[in-house]
Amino acid sequence: MTVKRATLDLLQHLAGQPGHDEVKSAFQQLLIQEFGAELGELEFERRIPEVHGRLDALIGRTIFEAKKNLDREWGDVLRKMPDYLADRERDTGQKFVGIASDGLKWVVFERSGDALVKVKETALDPEKAEPFLAWLDGALALKTSLLPDPLTVRAELGQDSVAYRLARGMLAALWEKVKDEPAVALKRQLWAQLLKLVYGKDVKTISCSSSTPFW
């Protein structure tokens, strides 16, 4: 994968924490020139009357919130992001993720019940553009085709990927609803036996109880 010179320059600019408006503008350019997003797919400053605020950017099922300094404005993110996600999920009936960034630090969120959960975070290193772009693509899921190379597969589907963590959380929530049903418990037991045949030993299953963290 060869990263375009313009993209490298853009990442260098973002890593310098250039300020709210600059982060939002650079994020727009990044989506268009690197991820192939159409300008019409991006919605900026969407007003949310119920929460008395405006979304900085909306693309697909991703809400983007730009900040000047994420550490100093962390409380503002925690106050607004749950309501922004709830509003979009209520209106569309679909699951949304939120991304907050000051250009240097990037954090992905989701709602679990009424709680805001931090899914994953990373710091942008312009010298490591490919891993960062793969990480961001996993959060956005905008590209229609991806290179089947080890870096992409690991970033998109590996245990540290955003997609994996979101899917695991959703599956855990579903398991909590059906785990006490005898038919479901039997199927899980049969599946564990099949895994033992494949691996030659007992395979540790993941507990989805409310007292056990999902990641």
N, C-alpha and C positions, 0 to 999 in steps of 0.2 A: 504494500500500500504506500503510495507516494502522496504526501500531503502538499497541497498547493501553497505556493509562496504567500499568496494573499491570505490564506487561512492561518499560516504560521504568524504572519504579522498581526492578524486579528487576535489570536490567542495571546501573543505577547502584550497587546494593548489591554486585553481583559485582565491578565494576571497582575497588572498594575493597579487594580481597583480604581478605575477611572471615574467613578461616580454613578449615581442612579440612572440618569438619562443616557450616559455613554454605555453603560452595561446593557441597558435595554436595546439600544440601537445596534450594538455589536452582536448581541444575541440574535437579533433579526437578520443581520448580514450572514451570520454563521449558519443559520437555518437555511437560508436561500442558497448560498454559494457552496456549502459543504454537504448539506442534507437534501438538497433539491426541492425544498418547500416552495410553493407558489405564494406570492405576496397576498393573494386573496384568501389563502388558508390561515393567515395570521390575523388575529384580532387583538388590537391594543386598547388599553384604557376602557375595558368593558365595565359599565356601571352595574353594581350589585346593590340595589336599593335596600334589600333586607339587612345588609351588613354595613350600610353606610360607607361603602368603599368602591374602589375600582381595581380590576385586575390589570396588572401591568401588561401581561400578554397571555393569549390563549391560543394553543395550537393542538389540534386533535383533542386528545383527552389529557392534555398536560397544561397545568397552570404555572406560569412563570412569574416570580416576584423578584424584582431587581432591588438591590440595596447598595448604599455607599460603603457601609462596613457591616458585614453580617453579624459579627460578634457583638457590636454595640447595639444593633437593631434586632437582636434575636427575640426579644420580648414582643416586638411588633409582629414578627413572623408568627410566633406562637398564638397571638391573639387573632390574627386575620386569616391565616391559612385554613384552619378548620372550617370556618364559615364559607370561604371561597369554594372549598372542595364540596362541602355539603350542598351548597347552592347548585353547583353544576351537576352533581350526582342526582339530586332531587329532580331537576328539570329534564335530565336525559335518561335516567335509569341506568346509567353506566358508571363504571369505576373510573375515577380520575386520580392522577398523581400530581403532586405539587413540587416545583423546583424553586428554591430560593438561592440567590447568588449575588455576590458583590464582584464577580469576575474572577476572583482568586479562589474563593471557597464556594463549593457547590453542594447543596443538600437536597435529597429527595425525600418527600413525605407521602403518606397515605393516611386515610381515616380507617380506624378500626373501632367499630361502634361509633361512639361520640368522641373518641380520643384521637389525637394527632400522634402518629407514629413516625419516627425518623427511620427511613428504610436504609439509606446509605449516604455517605458523604465522601467527597474527594477534594483535593486541592489541585488546582491547575498548574502544571509544570510545562511551560512552553517548549522545553527541551524533550518532553515526552508526549508529543502531540497525538500520536496514534493511540496509545492506551486511553488518553482522555476522550478522544472522539468516539472510540468504541464504547466507553462508559456512558457518555452522553447519549449515544444512539440507543443504547439499551434502555435508558430512561424514557426517551422520546418515542422509540419504535416508529420512525417515520419512513425509513428506507424500504423499498419494495423488494430489493435484492441485496444480498450481502456476500462478501467473499468467504468461502468455506475454509479459511485458514485458522490455525490454532488460536491466534490472538482474538479473532472475532468470535469464534465458538465459545471460548472461555469467558469473554466479556459479556456476550449476549445470554448464555445459558448456564454458565458455571455457577458454583455455589456462592460466589461473591457477586453475581450479577444482580441488577435491579429486578429483572424479570423473574429470576428464581425466588428472590425474597418475597416479592409480591404474590407470586403463585403459591408459595408455601404458606403464607399467611392466610390466603383465601381458603386453601385446602384444610388448614387447621381449624378455621372457623366452621367449615362444613362438617368436619369430623366431630366437633363438639356437639353438633345437632343430632348425629346419628350413631354415635359410638355405643350407646346402650341398647341398640336394636340387635337382637340375637342373630339375624341373618347377616347383618353387616359385620359383626364380630367374627362370625364363621368364615366369611370371605377373607377377612384380614388374616385369620389363622391359616387358611389354605394358601394364601399368597406367601406368607412367611415360610411355609413348608416348601413351596416351589423355589423360593430364593435359596433355601438351604441346599436343595438339590443342585442348583447352579453353582453356588460358591463352596459347597462342601462343608459348611459350618453354619451355625445360627447367625443370622444377620440382624443386627440391632435395629429395631423399628423405632421410629421417631414418635415420642409421646406428644400428644396434642392437648394435654390437660392445661387448664388455665394457669397452673402454677409453674409450668415449664415454658421458658422462652422459646420462641420459634426460630430465633437466630442469635 
